[in-house]
């Protein structure tokens, strides 16, 4: 369509704050102990080291960059999702042969009685069905939610299924140039409750509420980031003086100012 930007344009524009947001938020949900400031400093340094928390964060960063690079060309395919898992779990699995591979071992999920399928051929088939279904869902937000809950429910990989589902949920959003999903400010306990509802009762009500809440936060934040990027040079100079305590004189809300500041004050 005339004027339509290529797939992935939105995600690429907000990549700098988004990869920090999603990397840190997703890692926190896995029990990572690094702070957001630690994450930003780590990414600026470019030095991963060997500490498991740093490896997890860098893997998220690399996986997000992988999606930005490949999704516009390849879309939503088993190959993309399996490579996504391989990047996310690099140096975190005892057997590197399991990276991106459909699992052949029994997997147990903590804090739930749910016991996922253990048949590799069925897991592979079901993963393809999930992706096929997501591709025909016209609403990219619905497709993102569908991928998030169903990949986590299927547990197709030996480990790292939930983090793979969180990043994979961004693929439809990227293809339709919608705001990316970062799982901003999601409480780990609330996330676990939502997943237990999916695992044990096939009840997505808590997951719907959580997804709706956090995606609205992502939309609000990245809208502010894009708006700041489009500001003329003179306004950019004024923006350097903008703070939550003086934003009223610029006719900017405190919420928008705080979101812009949290994004690193993009110019």
N, C-alpha and C positions, 0 to 999 in steps of 0.2 A: 504494500500500500504506500502511496506517496507520503513522504515525511516520516514513515515508520523507521525507527532505528533498528540496527541489527540485533539479533538475540544476544543477551548478555551485556548490553550497553549499560543498563542501570547498575548492575552488579559491579562492572568494571569502574564506573565513575565513583562509587562509594567503597571501593575495595579496601583502601587503607584503614578506615575505621571499622568496616564490617569484618575484616579478617581478625582484628583484635577482639571485637565483640563476640563473634561466634566461637573463636578458638577458646577464649577465656570462659565464656558461659558454658559451652559444651564440656570443657575439661573440668570445670567446677562440678558439674553434674556427675562426673566420674570420680569425684573425690580429690581432684587436683588441689594442691595446697598453695599454689602461686597466686598472688594478688593480681589485680588488673594492672597495677603499676609495674609489677614484676614482668608481666607478659609484654607490656609495651617496651620495657627496657631490653628484654630478651630478644624481641624481634628487631629492635634497632641495632643491637650488637651483632646479630647474624651468627652468633656462636651458640650452637645447641648444647654441647657438652654431653654428658652421659646420664645425668640425673633423670629418673623416669618422668618426673613432672615436666621437665624441660623438653624431653623427647615427645611427650604427649602433645604439648602445646605447638611445637614446631611441626609435628605431623599434621595437626589441624591446619596450620597456616599453609603448608604445602598442599594439602588436600583441597583447600578452598581455592588456591591459585590453579590447581589442576582443573577444577570445575570451570573456572572462568576461561581457561584456555580451550578446553575440549567440548564443553556443552554446546556452544553455538554451532559447531560443525557436526558433532555426532549425536546430540540430543540425549534422550533417555533410553539407554540400552543396557543389557546385562554386562557388556564389556566395560561401560563407563562406571557402573555401580561396583563391579568387582575390582576394578582398578582403584576406585575411590577407597574401598576397604583396604587394599594393599598399601596405599600411601598412608592412610590413617594409622595403620597398625605396624608400620615399619619399625623394626627393633623392639617391638612390644610383645611379639609372639615367640615362644621358644623354638618353633619350627617355621622357618621362613617359607617353607613350601605351602603353608596354610594361608599365606597372604593372598587375598582375592579368591581363594579356593572355597568351593562349597564344602561345608564341614562333613567329616566322616566319623566324628566322635560325639559321644553323649555330652550335652551341655546342660548345666544346671544354673538356674537364675536365682540369685539371692533374694530373700524376703518374699517369696511367692511359691505356691504349690504347683504353678504351671509347669508342664513338662512338654516342650516342643517336639515336633516330629524328629525322628532320628534317621530317616531314610534319605541318603544323598540324592538319589534320582528324583524323589518327590520334592525335596528342597529346591533343586535346580528348576524343576518344572513350575513349582509354585512361585518362585522368584520371577520367572519369565511372565507368568500370568499377572502378577502384581504390576509389573512394568507395562505390560500390554494394556491393562485396565487403566492405569494412570495416564497413558498416552492419549486415550480417547476421552478423558474427562475434560470438558471444555473450559471449566473454570480453573485457572492455575492454582488458586488458593485451595480449592477442594482437592486438587491433584496432589498438592504439597502435603496436606493433612493425610490423605490416603496413603501416600508413600511412608510418611513418618510412622503411623501406627502399624501398618502391615509389614514393613521390613522388620520392625522391632518385634512384632508378634511371631513372624516366621523364624527368626534367629537362623539365617542361612549360613552364617560364618561361625568359626570356632569361638571368637571373641570380638568385641567391638561392634556389635550389632546396633546398639542404641545410638552410638555416635555416628555410625554410618547412616542410620535412618535420619538423624537430624540434618546432616549435610545433604543427603540425597533429596530431602524435602525441598531444597532450594532449586533443584533442577527445573521443575515446571515454572517456577517464578522467574528464573533466568531466561527461559525460552520465550516467555511472554513479557519480558521487561517489566516485571513488577518488583516492588521493594523486596530485598532479600530478607530472610528470616534469621535472626541471631539468638533467639531464646533469651532475650535480655531479662535479667532480674528474676529468672524462674527459680523458685525455692526447690531445693533438692528433695525435700519431703513431699511437697505437692506433686512434683514430677513422678516420684515413685508411686504415689497413690493413683495417679492417672494411669500409669503403666499396669499396675495391679488390676485395675478395673478392666483394662483391655485383655490382659493375660488370662485372668481367672473367670471373668463373667462376660467377656466380649461386649462390655459396656463402655462406650466411648464418651459418655457424657462429661466426665471430668477432663478427659483429654481434649474434648471440643472447647471447653471453657478455658483451659490453660493455653491452648493454641491460639484461640481468638484473642485472649488478653495479651499474650507476648507478641503476636504478629502485629497487633495495633501499635504496640510500643516501637517495634522495628519500623513500621511505616512512618510514624511520627518523627522518629529520629532521623531517618535517611532523607525525608522530605526537607528537613532543616539543613542537612548537609548539602543537598543539591542546591537549595536556595542560596546558601552562603557561597557556593562555588560560582554562581552566576552573577554575583554582586559586581558592580563596576569598580574600578580602581579606587576612586575617592571613597566609596562606601566601605571598601575593604579596610581603608585606613581608619575609618570611624569604628569599624567592627572590632578593631584591636582594643578599643576602650570599652567595649560592651561587656557588662557584667550583670549578674542576676539582680544586683542591688541598684542598678541604674538603667535597666532596660526600658522602663516606662517612658523615658524621654525619647526613645527611638521608636515607640509604639510597637514594641516587641514583648511578647508575654514572657513571664518568668520561666514557664515550662519549656518554651522553645529555646530560650537562652541557655538554660541548664543542659538541654539535650545537645545544643551546638557546642557548648563548652566541653561536655563529656566526650564528644566526638573528636576532640583535639583542636577545636577552633579552626576548622578548615577555611582557607581563604578563597 
